Amino acid sequence: LLYKPIDRVTRSTLVLHDLLKHTPADHPDYPLLQDALRISQNFLSSINEDIDPRRTAVTTPKGEVRQRGG
C-alpha cells in the first residue's frame, strides 16, 4: 500500500512525458509541462536514492518493476 502514491506519480510522469512529446515547442503550455516533468522526475529520483540499497528490482509477469528485499 505504501507504493501506491509513488506508483501514481510514476504514471503521471509517464503521461507528462508523452504529452510533452506531442506538444509543439511554441505552445504556451510547453514550458509548464517541462517544469512539471522535471519536478516529478526529481521527486522520483529522490525516492529512489532513499530506497534501501539491499533491495533489488523484480519484474512481474505484467512487466511492472517491483522492489524486493535482498
FENGI-V69329 format. One line per field, one symbol per residue. burial: I if it has 24 or more other ideal C-beta (glycine too) atoms within 12 Angstrom, else O. A space follows every 10 residues. Layout:
# FENGI-V69329
burial = ???
This chain:
# FENGI-V69329
burial = OOOOOIOOIO OOIOOIOOOI OOOOOOOOOO OOIOOOIOOI OOOIOOOOOO OOOOOOOOOO OOOOOOOOOO
